[in-house]
Every structure is written in structure tokens, then in C-alpha cells.
């Protein structure tokens, strides 16, 4: 028993000392680090390889082993590995799931291992802190904008959307543009948690109140839910029509049968390939503008044998000039660095003409509410919206029920 | 009527093959077209280029082949014991065996992973194959096949001085060929298609990844090129189809036998 305690203390001492001795020790021994990612496959494997090669050239004693999985399967595999005590040394997490992993103690505190963090977007950097501790570094962000089909606006003789638009302007245009007989729809905004928390902020409400209790059954919450659930079946296809069809909205927009589309900047490459005549604008708000952002970060496992090398790798992966260049050159999301000069080349690519809106949207970012049981929270909110639409439950009732459920989850 | 049923069954496969020959623009067209225009082989090239497809294919063949062979061995020997050897608690043991069919893999995946880790078998072929070695379904199926054979066969062999192993290998096993072939098809298909276990056990390197796990990576987070996925799917089912065609003769015979008895 005593011997065991001593061994644990020794191991703890070694891992603490590792940070100071890590780099010097590294030159003597070969280190292999695993990196698990969902965002590289299938389109950006070569880009990731280029980043890995550049890192290995700078750190000859370190080898990075990349393992990829599709987003849908990624967390199944990651959870099994962590639960099984064989977590990858470094891996990728999206902002929404970050808190779950940070609070479960699976992540390495990076504070002692990383240098100057001034090059990251402050907001993105904060996104990967929990309880004031930096557990991860922000790698990429993608925000959501209003994408519109210029040809359909021209044909209807309507003015293009502007940054000053509110929900009323959007709705009026959507109604004018919808032509059910021709299968043309004015608007498309998914009925989901991610749209709801944003619409709630646009209406001036908050998801949790100051005490941390769920508060989205407020009048603002009702307004947001009514805004989202009012679309399907009027200016947007019904949920039944959309069904489980993959990429339903993408196909609709690409085939020129959708006028306005709330979607992310990751769609640009595909739209440019399809040759749609489109442009973008920041999303209309209601009481106030509010924009959504999806962020991914890189983290190291708490149990890694090589904490300083792992930290060096994720620092390189997220913020190095090589990474910034590689990501921008291949439109592999946007690096979360605070560097206007680096983005100059990105802004030159057209369409969309108004690519500047990608950065305008960052001025009014609202981050999704996160709790440890994040997936259940998201499911609860999405289900509440579907109850309103499909079962005809009253908006206030559905939100009251959801608030009670969310308070149970915290 | 028969034609309508055939169409319903074959339709999705035909759709898959046709979709795999479409261009990006063609597959996104609304309303969807059936016949690809123009026909392109580009998607197949992309599947092979994007991933080490041939290594995944080799892994799959190796794992499914080895696993099927070993499952045939363990199932046939266990089935013989349950059908022909009297021992205490046989019925209870067999019942417990069958009960394990009720436990889904999802429930035991983490303990199983920890077990494999303690055996140092994570990310090895052994780790992929070991948990599939014993198939309760196979034991059950083959036990039924052994039970249907007349006892007089083994009694005659025993009188001639044969032991259990000889009776099993020389007398009874050749007579359940069709059942073995049927089970081989099932075993091959289920290991070939299995996803969850290969997904978790093949981390953290690419060395032992099987086709379905590799193929799933063609799905993007926000959008998916379905024509490429379909091309990958076609390439994935070809070996199963080949395996089935090779054993078809036996499978049909076994179904025909079963029909006669009923």
C-alpha cells in the first residue's frame, strides 16, 4: 500500500517536472503524439498533413500520428478511449462539448505550457477556458450569415437585404419571394437549438438568468420560438417535407429554389462550385443584432505522457503562420487568430461580394449556452420547438416545460 | 407481383450504383434524375485517392476472413458438444449462452475496450478479431443442424471405435455443410459490416482501420458528397456479393432442406 502511494507521488512529481524538463528531454528521446480530429476528413487531409510536416520539421524528435473520424462517430470513439484510459494525447473539441470534457477532468491545464496567447481572438480564447483555466486553444471559427440568391431578388424586383434589416424586413421579403406552385421558397432557417439561442439573443433575452437558472420561457423566448416556428409551411418547406433528407437546404439553394438561407460560411466553396449568383449579409436581428459562431479548439489529454510536446503541437496547430496560411488558402474554416493582415487574401475571393460580413458578424457574437450535460440540453430545446410545430403545443407551455427540464439537467 | 417485389428489393442497389456515377451537379439536381448524365468514374478515383482505400480493403478482407473461419470452428465444436455430449447443466449453460444474445455491444463496449487495453491489444488485428470469435447465433444454428442428424450415425461410428473428435470431424461435420455455409455468410457479413467495435478499437493509428469505418469518413460535418459516398459503398459491398455468390449454391440448398422438413 505504502509502496503504491509512493509510486503515485513519484509519477505525479514526474509529470509536474515534465513541463520544465520536457523540451530538453525531448531532444534525447523520440516522442510520438497522437492527434484525433473530426474536421480534417475527407476534404482537408492533405492540408493537415502539411501542417504536421511543418511542425515535425521544427521539432525533429516529435512525430504526430493523425487519426480522423467523421463528426457523427467522433465522440463515440473519443468517449470510449477516454473512459478506457487510452485517450489520444491531443484532440479536437468543438466549443459546445468543451465544457463537458473540461469538467470531467480529461483535459490538461495548458497554463504552464503555452507562451504568448495574444495572437488569438480574445473571445475565442475565452471560449476554451473553464473556471479561469486555459484547457484548450481555439483553432477555427465559422459564423452564420444570411445567404441570399440575387437572381430571385432581381426577378421579384426586391431590394437586396442589408445589414440594417430586422425580422420584419426578412419576413416581408420571404413572403413576397415564396412561390409554392413553382417550388420556390423565400426563407430557410433550421428549427433547432442553435437557431433558438441566437434568436433569443436577437429578441433581447437570455438563456440563463444571473443565478444560472434557465430563463428562456420569457416573452423574448416566446418571440424567438414564434419567429422560428412561424416559417415552416409558410415561407419555408414543412418539417415533413424536409424530413431526414441530407443536405435538403443545400440542394434547394444550389438549384436556385431558395431565396434566403441562414447558414454558415463553410457553404461558400460549394456555392462557388455550383455557380449560384449569391451574396451575403449579417443576419437580421430583432431588438438587437446577434450572431452565432461555431468554434473548434485543440486540447491535450490530462493523462498524456508528454505534456509540453503536446502543448507545443496544439499551439502550432492553432496559431502558427503555417496553419493560418494553409487554412486560408484552402478555405478550411477560419483560423481563430486576431490578425487582419492574414485575412486580406481571404477577403479578396468573390463571390460573395460582401465577404466583409463574415467579420462584421463577429462584432455581435453570442455564444451558445453550455452546461456539462450539453447534448441533453440541446435535444431538449430542439424537441420543445418541434412540439410547437408538429404537435401544436402552445409556445409558452412548450417553453415552460423545456425550462423545467433544463433546470433538472444542470 | 414478383417483379414489383424484386424492384423494391433491387431498387436501392441500382440507385446506389447509378448515384455513384453522377457528377456533383447531377446529384444535387432538383427534382432528382435517375440516369446519370454525364456518366463519370471520377467518384471512384476520389475514394481511392482520399484514403488508403486498398489498405482498408485488405484489413477488412483479413479481419472478416479470419474471423469467419475462427467463428466456424468455435461454433461447430461448441454446437457439437451441446447437441451430442451429455453433461450436467447443459440446458442451463445453453440457456445462458442464448441469453447473451440479448446484450447489445453498446453496453459492453467500454469494459471490452478496457479489457483489450489491459491485454495490450488496442489497435491490433487481434483486438479487432478476438471479441468476434464466439458467435452465440452460430452455436445455436449449428446445434440445430447437428440435432437434426440421426443418432444412429454416431452410434455406428462409436461402435467402430471412433472418438468424439473423429465422429465430429469425419461423420457429422460433412453432413451439415449447408448450415455451415449459411452461417459463414452471416458471419462474414456481420464482421464485414461491423462498425462500432472497429471504430473504437482501431484508434489511434490508421493501420488497422476497416472499410466501413474508413468509408464513414467521407461524411463531412456540414455537408457530404453523396456521389463519392455511394462509390465507396459500391466498392465496399462488392466483396460481400462475391462471397455470397460463391456460397450461394450451399445457402439455397440449406433453405430448400429446411423447407422440405417443414
Interface residues (C-beta under 8 A of the other chain):
Chain A: X34 X36 X38 X39 X41 X42 X43 X45 X65 X66 X67 X68 X69 X70 X71 X72 X73 X76 X77 X80 X81 X83 X84 X85 X86 X88 X183 X246 X247 X250 X251 X252 X254 X255 X257 X264 X266 X267 X270 X273 X274
Chain B: X24 X25 X28 X29 X30 X50 X51 X109 X110 X113 X114 X117 X122 X195 X196 X199 X200 X203 X204 X205 X206 X213 X216 X217 X218 X219 X220 X221 X222 X223 X224 X225 X226 X228
